[in-house]
Amino acid sequence: MNDIIDKLKEVQLDINGYKDTFALRGVDDLQQLLDDQLNILVMMKASPYIKPVQKKAHDCENRLVMM
């Protein structure tokens, strides 16, 4: 689970000014990374060995889904 969090901490966002606001570029790569990490987490949650960290896995899944 820490691998998922560490991998997402390494992401660098490409933000450019656009008119009076900002625009996020390269969202396809970011979306793919989030989807991959969510799939890994879902597979981990299916394991019978997830019990000790089940709450942390559920919280992490909720954050990934909200992104």
PDB file as gemmi writes it, atoms N, CA and C in Angstrom:
CRYST1    1.000    1.000    1.000  90.00  90.00  90.00 P 1                      
ATOM      1  N   MET A   1       0.825  -1.184   0.000  1.00  0.00           N  
ATOM      2  CA  MET A   1       0.000   0.000   0.000  1.00  0.00           C  
ATOM      3  C   MET A   1       0.872   1.251   0.000  1.00  0.00           C  
ATOM      4  N   ASN A   2       1.983   1.190   0.708  1.00  0.00           N  
ATOM      5  CA  ASN A   2       2.871   2.341   0.723  1.00  0.00           C  
ATOM      6  C   ASN A   2       3.467   2.597  -0.650  1.00  0.00           C  
ATOM      7  N   ASP A   3       3.609   1.522  -1.462  1.00  0.00           N  
ATOM      8  CA  ASP A   3       4.097   1.702  -2.832  1.00  0.00           C  
ATOM      9  C   ASP A   3       3.142   2.570  -3.641  1.00  0.00           C  
ATOM     10  N   ILE A   4       1.862   2.362  -3.444  1.00  0.00           N  
ATOM     11  CA  ILE A   4       0.854   3.150  -4.162  1.00  0.00           C  
ATOM     12  C   ILE A   4       0.981   4.618  -3.773  1.00  0.00           C  
ATOM     13  N   ILE A   5       1.052   4.872  -2.491  1.00  0.00           N  
ATOM     14  CA  ILE A   5       1.142   6.249  -2.001  1.00  0.00           C  
ATOM     15  C   ILE A   5       2.445   6.896  -2.455  1.00  0.00           C  
ATOM     16  N   ASP A   6       3.553   6.158  -2.360  1.00  0.00           N  
ATOM     17  CA  ASP A   6       4.847   6.700  -2.789  1.00  0.00           C  
ATOM     18  C   ASP A   6       4.864   6.993  -4.277  1.00  0.00           C  
ATOM     19  N   LYS A   7       4.273   6.117  -5.067  1.00  0.00           N  
ATOM     20  CA  LYS A   7       4.228   6.308  -6.525  1.00  0.00           C  
ATOM     21  C   LYS A   7       3.452   7.585  -6.866  1.00  0.00           C  
ATOM     22  N   LEU A   8       2.363   7.832  -6.168  1.00  0.00           N  
ATOM     23  CA  LEU A   8       1.557   9.018  -6.442  1.00  0.00           C  
ATOM     24  C   LEU A   8       2.233  10.290  -5.936  1.00  0.00           C  
ATOM     25  N   LYS A   9       3.067  10.175  -4.905  1.00  0.00           N  
ATOM     26  CA  LYS A   9       3.795  11.341  -4.405  1.00  0.00           C  
ATOM     27  C   LYS A   9       4.843  11.815  -5.406  1.00  0.00           C  
ATOM     28  N   GLU A  10       5.321  10.902  -6.248  1.00  0.00           N  
ATOM     29  CA  GLU A  10       6.356  11.224  -7.227  1.00  0.00           C  
ATOM     30  C   GLU A  10       5.814  11.927  -8.469  1.00  0.00           C  
ATOM     31  N   VAL A  11       4.509  11.957  -8.632  1.00  0.00           N  
ATOM     32  CA  VAL A  11       3.898  12.540  -9.829  1.00  0.00           C  
ATOM     33  C   VAL A  11       4.134  14.044  -9.847  1.00  0.00           C  
ATOM     34  N   GLN A  12       4.591  14.516 -10.995  1.00  0.00           N  
ATOM     35  CA  GLN A  12       4.762  15.952 -11.175  1.00  0.00           C  
ATOM     36  C   GLN A  12       3.687  16.436 -12.136  1.00  0.00           C  
ATOM     37  N   LEU A  13       2.968  17.433 -11.711  1.00  0.00           N  
ATOM     38  CA  LEU A  13       1.883  17.975 -12.525  1.00  0.00           C  
ATOM     39  C   LEU A  13       2.404  19.093 -13.412  1.00  0.00           C  
ATOM     40  N   ASP A  14       1.920  19.128 -14.638  1.00  0.00           N  
ATOM     41  CA  ASP A  14       2.283  20.171 -15.587  1.00  0.00           C  
ATOM     42  C   ASP A  14       1.124  21.178 -15.612  1.00  0.00           C  
ATOM     43  N   ILE A  15       1.299  22.271 -14.882  1.00  0.00           N  
ATOM     44  CA  ILE A  15       0.242  23.276 -14.749  1.00  0.00           C  
ATOM     45  C   ILE A  15       0.690  24.553 -15.453  1.00  0.00           C  
ATOM     46  N   ASN A  16      -0.148  25.026 -16.359  1.00  0.00           N  
ATOM     47  CA  ASN A  16       0.148  26.247 -17.102  1.00  0.00           C  
ATOM     48  C   ASN A  16      -0.953  27.274 -16.877  1.00  0.00           C  
ATOM     49  N   GLY A  17      -0.564  28.531 -16.931  1.00  0.00           N  
ATOM     50  CA  GLY A  17      -1.552  29.586 -16.820  1.00  0.00           C  
ATOM     51  C   GLY A  17      -2.439  29.611 -18.047  1.00  0.00           C  
ATOM     52  N   TYR A  18      -3.698  29.835 -17.830  1.00  0.00           N  
ATOM     53  CA  TYR A  18      -4.662  29.926 -18.923  1.00  0.00           C  
ATOM     54  C   TYR A  18      -5.682  30.989 -18.558  1.00  0.00           C  
ATOM     55  N   LYS A  19      -5.640  32.095 -19.294  1.00  0.00           N  
ATOM     56  CA  LYS A  19      -6.496  33.243 -19.014  1.00  0.00           C  
ATOM     57  C   LYS A  19      -6.332  33.646 -17.550  1.00  0.00           C  
ATOM     58  N   ASP A  20      -7.398  33.633 -16.763  1.00  0.00           N  
ATOM     59  CA  ASP A  20      -7.340  34.040 -15.362  1.00  0.00           C  
ATOM     60  C   ASP A  20      -7.233  32.847 -14.410  1.00  0.00           C  
ATOM     61  N   THR A  21      -6.934  31.681 -14.956  1.00  0.00           N  
ATOM     62  CA  THR A  21      -6.907  30.474 -14.137  1.00  0.00           C  
ATOM     63  C   THR A  21      -5.716  29.611 -14.549  1.00  0.00           C  
ATOM     64  N   PHE A  22      -5.740  28.358 -14.209  1.00  0.00           N  
ATOM     65  CA  PHE A  22      -4.667  27.436 -14.549  1.00  0.00           C  
ATOM     66  C   PHE A  22      -5.238  26.230 -15.263  1.00  0.00           C  
ATOM     67  N   ALA A  23      -4.411  25.601 -16.095  1.00  0.00           N  
ATOM     68  CA  ALA A  23      -4.818  24.397 -16.817  1.00  0.00           C  
ATOM     69  C   ALA A  23      -3.823  23.287 -16.529  1.00  0.00           C  
ATOM     70  N   LEU A  24      -4.332  22.111 -16.306  1.00  0.00           N  
ATOM     71  CA  LEU A  24      -3.513  20.935 -16.044  1.00  0.00           C  
ATOM     72  C   LEU A  24      -3.292  20.219 -17.372  1.00  0.00           C  
ATOM     73  N   ARG A  25      -2.023  20.030 -17.736  1.00  0.00           N  
ATOM     74  CA  ARG A  25      -1.696  19.343 -18.991  1.00  0.00           C  
ATOM     75  C   ARG A  25      -1.234  17.928 -18.688  1.00  0.00           C  
ATOM     76  N   GLY A  26      -1.345  17.067 -19.690  1.00  0.00           N  
ATOM     77  CA  GLY A  26      -0.892  15.693 -19.541  1.00  0.00           C  
ATOM     78  C   GLY A  26      -1.792  14.855 -18.653  1.00  0.00           C  
ATOM     79  N   VAL A  27      -3.081  15.107 -18.701  1.00  0.00           N  
ATOM     80  CA  VAL A  27      -4.001  14.383 -17.821  1.00  0.00           C  
ATOM     81  C   VAL A  27      -4.162  12.921 -18.217  1.00  0.00           C  
ATOM     82  N   ASP A  28      -3.866  12.580 -19.477  1.00  0.00           N  
ATOM     83  CA  ASP A  28      -3.994  11.181 -19.900  1.00  0.00           C  
ATOM     84  C   ASP A  28      -3.033  10.286 -19.132  1.00  0.00           C  
ATOM     85  N   ASP A  29      -1.792  10.722 -18.994  1.00  0.00           N  
ATOM     86  CA  ASP A  29      -0.807   9.936 -18.245  1.00  0.00           C  
ATOM     87  C   ASP A  29      -1.183   9.845 -16.776  1.00  0.00           C  
ATOM     88  N   LEU A  30      -1.659  10.942 -16.225  1.00  0.00           N  
ATOM     89  CA  LEU A  30      -2.075  10.965 -14.825  1.00  0.00           C  
ATOM     90  C   LEU A  30      -3.268  10.036 -14.604  1.00  0.00           C  
ATOM     91  N   GLN A  31      -4.243  10.078 -15.502  1.00  0.00           N  
ATOM     92  CA  GLN A  31      -5.419   9.219 -15.386  1.00  0.00           C  
ATOM     93  C   GLN A  31      -5.026   7.746 -15.479  1.00  0.00           C  
ATOM     94  N   GLN A  32      -4.102   7.430 -16.374  1.00  0.00           N  
ATOM     95  CA  GLN A  32      -3.641   6.048 -16.517  1.00  0.00           C  
ATOM     96  C   GLN A  32      -2.951   5.565 -15.238  1.00  0.00           C  
ATOM     97  N   LEU A  33      -2.127   6.418 -14.650  1.00  0.00           N  
ATOM     98  CA  LEU A  33      -1.448   6.067 -13.403  1.00  0.00           C  
ATOM     99  C   LEU A  33      -2.459   5.824 -12.278  1.00  0.00           C  
ATOM    100  N   LEU A  34      -3.440   6.703 -12.157  1.00  0.00           N  
ATOM    101  CA  LEU A  34      -4.467   6.532 -11.127  1.00  0.00           C  
ATOM    102  C   LEU A  34      -5.254   5.245 -11.339  1.00  0.00           C  
ATOM    103  N   ASP A  35      -5.613   4.961 -12.591  1.00  0.00           N  
ATOM    104  CA  ASP A  35      -6.341   3.724 -12.895  1.00  0.00           C  
ATOM    105  C   ASP A  35      -5.510   2.491 -12.557  1.00  0.00           C  
ATOM    106  N   ASP A  36      -4.224   2.523 -12.910  1.00  0.00           N  
ATOM    107  CA  ASP A  36      -3.343   1.388 -12.610  1.00  0.00           C  
ATOM    108  C   ASP A  36      -3.236   1.154 -11.109  1.00  0.00           C  
ATOM    109  N   GLN A  37      -3.055   2.225 -10.355  1.00  0.00           N  
ATOM    110  CA  GLN A  37      -2.918   2.094  -8.907  1.00  0.00           C  
ATOM    111  C   GLN A  37      -4.224   1.625  -8.271  1.00  0.00           C  
ATOM    112  N   LEU A  38      -5.344   2.075  -8.805  1.00  0.00           N  
ATOM    113  CA  LEU A  38      -6.639   1.636  -8.291  1.00  0.00           C  
ATOM    114  C   LEU A  38      -6.841   0.142  -8.564  1.00  0.00           C  
ATOM    115  N   ASN A  39      -6.450  -0.314  -9.737  1.00  0.00           N  
ATOM    116  CA  ASN A  39      -6.568  -1.740 -10.055  1.00  0.00           C  
ATOM    117  C   ASN A  39      -5.706  -2.587  -9.129  1.00  0.00           C  
ATOM    118  N   ILE A  40      -4.492  -2.131  -8.861  1.00  0.00           N  
ATOM    119  CA  ILE A  40      -3.610  -2.849  -7.935  1.00  0.00           C  
ATOM    120  C   ILE A  40      -4.248  -2.924  -6.556  1.00  0.00           C  
ATOM    121  N   LEU A  41      -4.823  -1.820  -6.116  1.00  0.00           N  
ATOM    122  CA  LEU A  41      -5.454  -1.773  -4.795  1.00  0.00           C  
ATOM    123  C   LEU A  41      -6.666  -2.697  -4.724  1.00  0.00           C  
ATOM    124  N   VAL A  42      -7.455  -2.743  -5.773  1.00  0.00           N  
ATOM    125  CA  VAL A  42      -8.629  -3.622  -5.804  1.00  0.00           C  
ATOM    126  C   VAL A  42      -8.195  -5.084  -5.717  1.00  0.00           C  
ATOM    127  N   MET A  43      -7.114  -5.436  -6.421  1.00  0.00           N  
ATOM    128  CA  MET A  43      -6.600  -6.805  -6.344  1.00  0.00           C  
ATOM    129  C   MET A  43      -6.089  -7.115  -4.939  1.00  0.00           C  
ATOM    130  N   MET A  44      -5.435  -6.132  -4.315  1.00  0.00           N  
ATOM    131  CA  MET A  44      -4.947  -6.330  -2.952  1.00  0.00           C  
ATOM    132  C   MET A  44      -6.106  -6.541  -1.989  1.00  0.00           C  
ATOM    133  N   LYS A  45      -7.191  -5.795  -2.165  1.00  0.00           N  
ATOM    134  CA  LYS A  45      -8.338  -5.906  -1.265  1.00  0.00           C  
ATOM    135  C   LYS A  45      -9.033  -7.255  -1.394  1.00  0.00           C  
ATOM    136  N   ALA A  46      -8.841  -7.936  -2.516  1.00  0.00           N  
ATOM    137  CA  ALA A  46      -9.449  -9.247  -2.718  1.00  0.00           C  
ATOM    138  C   ALA A  46      -8.674 -10.345  -1.994  1.00  0.00           C  
ATOM    139  N   SER A  47      -7.487 -10.031  -1.534  1.00  0.00           N  
ATOM    140  CA  SER A  47      -6.649 -11.010  -0.856  1.00  0.00           C  
ATOM    141  C   SER A  47      -7.150 -11.268   0.568  1.00  0.00           C  
ATOM    142  N   PRO A  48      -7.068 -12.499   1.023  1.00  0.00           N  
ATOM    143  CA  PRO A  48      -7.463 -12.790   2.409  1.00  0.00           C  
ATOM    144  C   PRO A  48      -6.474 -12.225   3.434  1.00  0.00           C  
ATOM    145  N   TYR A  49      -5.308 -11.780   2.985  1.00  0.00           N  
ATOM    146  CA  TYR A  49      -4.277 -11.262   3.884  1.00  0.00           C  
ATOM    147  C   TYR A  49      -4.388  -9.753   4.107  1.00  0.00           C  
ATOM    148  N   ILE A  50      -5.426  -9.133   3.602  1.00  0.00           N  
ATOM    149  CA  ILE A  50      -5.579  -7.676   3.690  1.00  0.00           C  
ATOM    150  C   ILE A  50      -6.124  -7.245   5.060  1.00  0.00           C  
ATOM    151  N   LYS A  51      -6.620  -8.163   5.842  1.00  0.00           N  
ATOM    152  CA  LYS A  51      -7.285  -7.821   7.111  1.00  0.00           C  
ATOM    153  C   LYS A  51      -6.530  -6.820   7.993  1.00  0.00           C  
ATOM    154  N   PRO A  52      -5.221  -6.971   8.215  1.00  0.00           N  
ATOM    155  CA  PRO A  52      -4.534  -6.029   9.108  1.00  0.00           C  
ATOM    156  C   PRO A  52      -4.521  -4.580   8.609  1.00  0.00           C  
ATOM    157  N   VAL A  53      -4.624  -4.389   7.301  1.00  0.00           N  
ATOM    158  CA  VAL A  53      -4.567  -3.023   6.744  1.00  0.00           C  
ATOM    159  C   VAL A  53      -5.817  -2.692   5.929  1.00  0.00           C  
ATOM    160  N   GLN A  54      -6.898  -3.358   6.236  1.00  0.00           N  
ATOM    161  CA  GLN A  54      -8.127  -3.196   5.459  1.00  0.00           C  
ATOM    162  C   GLN A  54      -8.651  -1.761   5.505  1.00  0.00           C  
ATOM    163  N   LYS A  55      -8.633  -1.123   6.656  1.00  0.00           N  
ATOM    164  CA  LYS A  55      -9.134   0.244   6.757  1.00  0.00           C  
ATOM    165  C   LYS A  55      -8.268   1.200   5.932  1.00  0.00           C  
ATOM    166  N   LYS A  56      -6.959   1.035   6.011  1.00  0.00           N  
ATOM    167  CA  LYS A  56      -6.054   1.881   5.237  1.00  0.00           C  
ATOM    168  C   LYS A  56      -6.283   1.678   3.735  1.00  0.00           C  
ATOM    169  N   ALA A  57      -6.505   0.430   3.324  1.00  0.00           N  
ATOM    170  CA  ALA A  57      -6.768   0.136   1.914  1.00  0.00           C  
ATOM    171  C   ALA A  57      -8.072   0.780   1.464  1.00  0.00           C  
ATOM    172  N   HIS A  58      -9.080   0.718   2.318  1.00  0.00           N  
ATOM    173  CA  HIS A  58     -10.373   1.324   1.981  1.00  0.00           C  
ATOM    174  C   HIS A  58     -10.246   2.846   1.864  1.00  0.00           C  
ATOM    175  N   ASP A  59      -9.526   3.471   2.781  1.00  0.00           N  
ATOM    176  CA  ASP A  59      -9.319   4.921   2.729  1.00  0.00           C  
ATOM    177  C   ASP A  59      -8.543   5.321   1.478  1.00  0.00           C  
ATOM    178  N   CYS A  60      -7.521   4.555   1.154  1.00  0.00           N  
ATOM    179  CA  CYS A  60      -6.714   4.830  -0.035  1.00  0.00           C  
ATOM    180  C   CYS A  60      -7.568   4.685  -1.303  1.00  0.00           C  
ATOM    181  N   GLU A  61      -8.401   3.660  -1.336  1.00  0.00           N  
ATOM    182  CA  GLU A  61      -9.290   3.452  -2.488  1.00  0.00           C  
ATOM    183  C   GLU A  61     -10.251   4.623  -2.651  1.00  0.00           C  
ATOM    184  N   ASN A  62     -10.816   5.090  -1.545  1.00  0.00           N  
ATOM    185  CA  ASN A  62     -11.733   6.228  -1.620  1.00  0.00           C  
ATOM    186  C   ASN A  62     -11.032   7.471  -2.173  1.00  0.00           C  
ATOM    187  N   ARG A  63      -9.806   7.715  -1.758  1.00  0.00           N  
ATOM    188  CA  ARG A  63      -9.065   8.870  -2.260  1.00  0.00           C  
ATOM    189  C   ARG A  63      -8.780   8.750  -3.749  1.00  0.00           C  
ATOM    190  N   LEU A  64      -8.391   7.547  -4.189  1.00  0.00           N  
ATOM    191  CA  LEU A  64      -8.114   7.358  -5.603  1.00  0.00           C  
ATOM    192  C   LEU A  64      -9.380   7.543  -6.449  1.00  0.00           C  
ATOM    193  N   VAL A  65     -10.491   7.038  -5.969  1.00  0.00           N  
ATOM    194  CA  VAL A  65     -11.751   7.172  -6.705  1.00  0.00           C  
ATOM    195  C   VAL A  65     -12.162   8.639  -6.798  1.00  0.00           C  
ATOM    196  N   MET A  66     -11.957   9.385  -5.724  1.00  0.00           N  
ATOM    197  CA  MET A  66     -12.347  10.808  -5.719  1.00  0.00           C  
ATOM    198  C   MET A  66     -11.481  11.645  -6.655  1.00  0.00           C  
ATOM    199  N   MET A  67     -10.230  11.196  -6.883  1.00  0.00           N  
ATOM    200  CA  MET A  67      -9.361  11.931  -7.807  1.00  0.00           C  
ATOM    201  C   MET A  67      -9.836  11.750  -9.221  1.00  0.00           C  
TER     202      MET A  67                                                      
END                                                                             
